[in-house]
Amino acid sequence: MRASSRPRLPATVVQSWRPRSDAWAANAPSAFAGRPARPLFIGGCPRSGTTLLQVMLDMHPQLGIPRETNFIRQLWWQRTRFGDLADPANRRRAARWILGDRDHHTWRLRREHGIKRKQAVRRIVGAGPTMGSIIEACVRLHADPKPRWGDKRPAYSGFIGPLLAMFPDAQYVNLVRDPRGAVASQLEMGWDPAEVAVPAAIARWEGAIARTDEAARRLCPDQLLDVRYEDLVDDPAAELERILGFAQLPAGAAVGTMVSGERHGRFGRAHALVAEPVTSSSVERWRERLSPQEVALVEHATAPLMERFGYRPASEAEPDPDAVGELARQRRANRREWSQTRRDELLRRARYRRPVAAAGHD
C-alpha cells in the first residue's frame, strides 16, 4: 500500500491501494526471510514498466539484472533433453544450446564484460549439477562481480512456481499497471490482429494478475512485493527505496543514481522512453490511444481488479457488444492455454525426477 502527501497522480489513480488482504499481509515470514543474496525476479503483464524497473535496479552497486533474455523458461521446459546434469558433458550440451540460439538473446549476458562464448561455456559447465545452478551461472555472466543477481521477464507472472523450484529463496516483484495503459501500450506493439487487439490485451492483463494471485497463495510477504507502474514513475525514489527494502539492499545515495543516472545500453523503439528521465506523462496516455468504447470495454471487463489496485473508471460510454463477445472468446483461449501449460508441466515433472534447485538456494 502507498499513500503520498504530495498527490500528483491523476484522479483515475488512487493514492492508496491494497493489492493483498490483511490476512495475507499478516502471514509469517518464509524460512528464507533475512537470508542474504536472494535472487530477485521481476514480472507482470507485458508493457507494464518491467524494463524501466530492470534498468534502474541494474544500476544498484550490489545488484545485477540483465536486459531481457529468452532462455530460462525454454530451458526449464526442455530440461528432459539434457539428461542428468551431474554429467559435465550434459552441462556442456545445455550451455551450448543456451548460448548458441540467437533467439535466446544471451549475448546480453556477456556483452558488458566482453566474455567470449567459450569462456561462458566453461563457466556454465563449472556450475553445480542442477537446472538452477546452470541458470544462475548464466545470469552471473552479467551480474558479476556484484553479490546479488536477478532477472526480469513479463511472462514470469506464469512462471513463479518453476522459479521457486530452482531458487526456493527467491523474491518476486509483481509490477502492475492501469489496465487501460497496459492495453494501449500493447496495441502499439502489433501483437494481435486489429479486430481482436483490445480484447486480447485485456485477457493478457487479466491472465498475468490471475497467475500471480495463484502463486501468491503459497507465498509470504517477504517473497512477493506488488508495485504499481504509476507509483514508480510518479515518485521513483520512494518506490525504489521500498523495493530495495524488500530485497534487503542498501538505498542511500544509490537511489539518486538509479533514478537520474545515465541509462546504459541501446533501447529500441519499444523501450525508447527508458533512456529518458523518468516522468509520469505516460500515466494517462491511454486517453489519446483508446477510443471511448475501448476505454469502456477495459473498464467493464476489469472493474473489480481496477478497484483492488487503485484505478478509477473514467468512461460513461457502453462497450461495443461485439467486443464484449470477442473478449469472452479471448478469455477462454487464455484459460485454455494456461490449462495446457499446467498439464504439460505435470507431465514433465513426472519424467524429470532429478533435483533442480541451485546450490546454496535451497
C-alpha positions in Angstrom: 0.0 0.0 0.0 1.1 3.5 -0.8 0.0 6.9 0.5 1.6 10.1 -0.7 1.4 13.6 1.0 2.1 15.1 -2.5 -0.8 13.9 -4.7 0.4 14.3 -8.3 -1.2 11.3 -9.9 -4.4 11.9 -11.9 -7.9 11.3 -10.4 -8.0 7.9 -12.2 -5.2 6.6 -9.9 -6.0 6.3 -6.2 -3.2 7.4 -4.0 -3.5 4.4 -1.5 -4.4 0.9 -2.5 -4.4 -2.7 -1.1 -3.4 -5.4 -3.5 -3.4 -8.2 -0.9 -5.7 -9.0 2.0 -4.8 -8.1 5.6 -4.7 -11.9 6.3 -2.0 -12.4 3.6 0.0 -9.4 4.8 -0.1 -10.9 8.3 1.4 -14.2 7.2 4.6 -15.2 9.0 7.9 -14.7 7.1 9.2 -17.6 5.0 12.0 -19.8 6.1 14.3 -17.6 3.9 13.5 -14.2 5.4 16.7 -12.4 6.2 18.9 -14.7 4.1 21.5 -12.7 2.1 21.9 -12.9 -1.7 18.4 -14.0 -2.6 17.7 -13.8 -6.3 15.2 -11.1 -7.3 12.8 -11.7 -10.2 10.5 -9.1 -11.9 7.4 -9.9 -13.8 3.9 -8.7 -14.7 1.7 -8.0 -17.7 3.7 -7.0 -20.8 4.1 -3.3 -21.3 3.8 -2.5 -17.6 7.2 -1.0 -17.0 9.3 -4.1 -16.2 12.2 -2.8 -18.5 12.3 0.5 -16.7 12.4 -1.2 -13.3 15.1 -3.6 -14.5 17.3 -0.9 -15.9 17.1 1.2 -12.7 17.7 -1.8 -10.4 20.6 -2.9 -12.5 22.3 0.4 -11.7 22.4 -0.5 -8.0 26.1 -1.3 -7.0 25.1 -4.6 -5.4 22.6 -5.9 -7.8 22.9 -7.1 -11.4 19.8 -7.7 -13.6 20.4 -8.1 -17.3 18.2 -6.9 -20.1 15.5 -9.4 -21.1 16.7 -12.8 -22.4 14.7 -15.7 -23.6 16.2 -18.9 -22.4 15.2 -19.6 -18.8 11.6 -20.8 -19.5 12.7 -22.7 -22.6 15.5 -24.4 -20.7 13.1 -25.4 -18.0 10.5 -26.7 -20.4 13.1 -28.8 -22.3 15.0 -30.0 -19.3 14.4 -33.6 -20.1 16.5 -33.4 -23.3 19.7 -32.7 -21.4 19.6 -35.7 -19.0 21.5 -35.9 -15.8 23.3 -32.6 -15.2 25.7 -34.3 -12.8 27.4 -35.3 -16.1 29.7 -32.4 -17.3 29.0 -33.4 -20.9 25.3 -32.8 -20.4 26.0 -29.4 -18.8 28.2 -28.6 -21.8 25.3 -29.5 -24.2 23.0 -27.3 -22.2 25.5 -24.4 -22.2 26.0 -24.6 -26.0 22.2 -24.7 -26.6 21.7 -21.7 -24.3 24.4 -19.6 -25.9 24.1 -20.9 -29.4 20.5 -19.9 -30.2 20.2 -16.3 -31.3 16.6 -16.2 -30.2 17.8 -16.6 -26.6 19.4 -13.2 -26.6 22.2 -14.4 -24.3 24.7 -12.1 -25.9 23.2 -9.5 -23.4 24.7 -11.6 -20.6 28.2 -11.5 -22.0 28.5 -8.1 -23.7 29.2 -5.8 -20.7 32.1 -7.8 -19.6 33.4 -8.9 -23.0 33.1 -12.6 -22.2 33.6 -14.9 -25.2 31.3 -17.7 -25.8 33.9 -20.4 -25.0 34.6 -18.7 -21.6 30.9 -18.6 -20.9 30.5 -22.3 -21.7 33.3 -23.2 -19.3 31.7 -21.2 -16.5 28.3 -22.8 -17.1 29.9 -26.3 -17.2 31.6 -25.5 -13.9 28.3 -24.7 -12.3 26.5 -27.1 -9.9 24.7 -30.1 -11.4 21.2 -28.7 -11.4 19.0 -26.6 -13.7 19.0 -23.8 -11.2 22.8 -23.8 -10.9 23.2 -23.5 -14.7 20.7 -20.6 -14.9 22.5 -18.8 -12.0 25.8 -19.2 -13.8 24.3 -17.7 -17.0 22.8 -14.7 -15.3 26.0 -14.1 -13.3 27.8 -13.6 -16.6 26.2 -10.2 -16.5 25.8 -9.7 -12.7 29.4 -10.5 -11.5 31.2 -9.1 -9.6 28.0 -7.7 -7.9 27.0 -10.0 -5.0 23.3 -10.1 -5.9 21.6 -11.0 -9.2 18.1 -11.2 -10.6 16.2 -11.4 -13.9 13.1 -9.9 -15.4 10.6 -11.1 -17.9 6.9 -10.1 -18.0 5.9 -13.8 -18.6 7.4 -14.7 -15.2 3.9 -14.0 -13.9 3.0 -17.5 -15.1 6.4 -19.0 -14.1 6.7 -18.2 -10.4 6.4 -21.9 -9.4 9.4 -23.1 -11.5 11.5 -20.1 -10.4 10.9 -21.0 -6.8 11.6 -24.7 -7.5 15.0 -23.7 -8.9 15.6 -20.9 -6.4 13.5 -21.6 -3.2 14.8 -18.4 -1.5 13.9 -16.1 -4.5 11.9 -12.9 -4.2 9.5 -11.7 -6.8 8.4 -8.2 -7.7 5.0 -8.0 -9.4 4.7 -4.9 -11.5 1.1 -3.8 -12.1 -0.1 -1.1 -14.5 -3.5 0.5 -15.0 -5.2 -1.9 -17.5 -6.1 1.0 -19.8 -2.4 2.0 -20.0 -1.2 -1.6 -20.4 -3.8 -2.3 -23.2 -3.0 0.9 -25.0 0.7 0.2 -24.9 0.2 -3.3 -26.2 -1.7 -2.1 -29.2 1.4 -0.2 -30.3 3.3 -3.5 -30.5 1.0 -5.0 -33.2 1.0 -8.4 -31.4 -2.7 -9.1 -32.4 -4.9 -8.5 -35.4 -6.6 -5.1 -35.1 -10.1 -6.6 -34.8 -9.2 -8.5 -31.6 -6.3 -6.5 -30.3 -8.1 -4.8 -27.4 -9.9 -7.9 -26.1 -6.7 -9.9 -26.4 -4.7 -7.3 -24.5 -7.3 -7.2 -21.7 -7.2 -11.0 -21.4 -3.4 -10.9 -21.3 -3.5 -8.3 -18.4 -6.1 -10.4 -16.5 -4.1 -13.5 -17.1 -1.0 -12.0 -15.6 -2.9 -10.9 -12.5 -4.7 -14.3 -12.1 -1.4 -16.3 -12.4 0.4 -14.1 -9.9 -2.5 -14.4 -7.5 -2.5 -18.2 -7.8 1.2 -18.3 -6.9 0.7 -15.7 -4.1 -1.5 -18.1 -2.1 1.6 -20.1 -1.4 3.9 -17.2 -0.7 4.8 -15.0 2.2 5.2 -11.2 2.3 9.0 -11.4 2.2 8.7 -13.4 -1.1 6.3 -11.2 -3.1 6.0 -7.4 -3.5 3.4 -5.6 -5.6 4.5 -2.4 -7.2 2.4 -0.1 -9.4 3.9 1.4 -12.5 2.1 4.7 -11.8 3.8 5.0 -8.4 7.2 4.1 -9.9 7.1 6.9 -12.4 5.4 9.4 -10.1 7.9 9.1 -7.2 10.7 6.7 -8.4 12.9 7.4 -5.4 10.3 6.4 -2.9 9.3 3.2 -4.8 12.9 2.2 -5.3 13.6 2.6 -1.6 10.5 0.4 -0.9 11.8 -2.3 -3.4 15.3 -2.2 -2.0 13.9 -2.5 1.5 12.0 -5.6 0.4 15.2 -7.0 -1.2 17.3 -6.0 1.9 19.6 -3.9 -0.2 21.0 -0.5 0.9 19.4 2.5 -0.5 21.1 5.9 0.3 22.9 7.6 -2.5 22.4 4.7 -4.8 18.8 5.7 -5.3 19.6 9.1 -6.8 21.8 7.4 -9.4 19.2 4.8 -10.2 16.6 7.5 -10.8 18.6 10.1 -12.7 21.8 8.4 -13.7 22.7 7.7 -17.4 21.0 4.6 -18.7 23.5 2.2 -20.3 22.8 0.2 -23.4 20.7 0.6 -26.6 17.0 1.0 -26.4 14.8 0.2 -29.4 11.5 1.9 -30.3 9.5 -0.2 -27.9 11.7 1.0 -24.9 12.9 4.4 -26.1 11.4 6.2 -23.1 13.5 4.1 -20.7 16.6 6.1 -21.8 14.8 9.3 -20.9 14.3 11.0 -17.5 11.6 9.2 -15.5 8.3 11.0 -16.0 4.6 10.4 -15.2 3.5 11.8 -18.5 2.6 8.3 -19.8 0.2 7.5 -16.9 -2.9 8.7 -18.8 -1.6 8.5 -22.4 -4.3 5.8 -22.9 -6.8 8.7 -23.3 -5.1 9.5 -26.6 -4.7 6.0 -27.8 -8.0 4.3 -26.9 -11.5 5.3 -28.2 -14.3 5.9 -25.6 -15.8 2.5 -26.4 -12.4 0.8 -26.0 -11.9 2.5 -22.6 -15.4 1.4 -21.7 -14.6 -2.2 -22.6 -11.4 -2.2 -20.5 -13.2 -0.7 -17.5 -16.3 -3.0 -17.9 -14.0 -6.1 -18.1 -11.6 -5.3 -15.3 -13.8 -3.3 -12.8 -13.1 -5.4 -9.7 -9.4 -5.6 -10.3 -9.2 -1.9 -11.1 -10.7 -1.1 -7.7 -8.4 -3.5 -6.0 -5.3 -2.0 -7.5 -6.5 1.6 -7.1 -7.7 2.7 -10.5 -10.9 4.7 -11.0 -13.2 4.4 -14.1 -13.3 7.4 -16.4 -15.8 6.4 -19.2 -19.5 6.8 -19.3 -19.7 5.0 -22.7 -21.0 1.5 -23.2 -18.7 -1.2 -24.6 -19.5 -2.5 -28.0 -21.4 -5.8 -27.7 -19.3 -7.5 -30.4 -16.2 -6.5 -28.5 -17.7 -8.0 -25.3 -18.3 -11.2 -27.2 -14.7 -11.2 -28.5 -13.4 -10.6 -25.0 -15.2 -13.7 -23.8 -13.5 -15.7 -26.6 -10.1 -14.3 -25.8 -10.6 -15.1 -22.1 -11.5 -18.7 -23.0 -8.4 -19.0 -25.2 -6.2 -17.6 -22.5 -7.6 -20.1 -19.9 -7.1 -23.0 -22.3 -3.5 -22.0 -22.9 -2.8 -21.8 -19.2 -4.5 -25.1 -18.5 -2.4 -26.7 -21.2 0.7 -25.2 -19.8 0.0 -26.7 -16.4 -0.8 -30.1 -17.8 2.4 -30.1 -19.8 4.4 -29.2 -16.7 2.8 -32.1 -14.7 4.0 -34.5 -17.5 7.5 -33.0 -17.5 7.6 -33.2 -13.7 6.7 -36.9 -13.9 9.5 -37.6 -16.4 12.2 -35.4 -14.7 12.9 -36.6 -11.2 16.3 -35.0 -10.7 17.0 -32.1 -8.3 16.5 -28.7 -9.9 17.4 -26.3 -7.0 20.5 -24.2 -7.4 23.3 -24.9 -4.9 23.1 -22.6 -1.9 19.5 -21.5 -2.5 17.5 -24.4 -1.0 
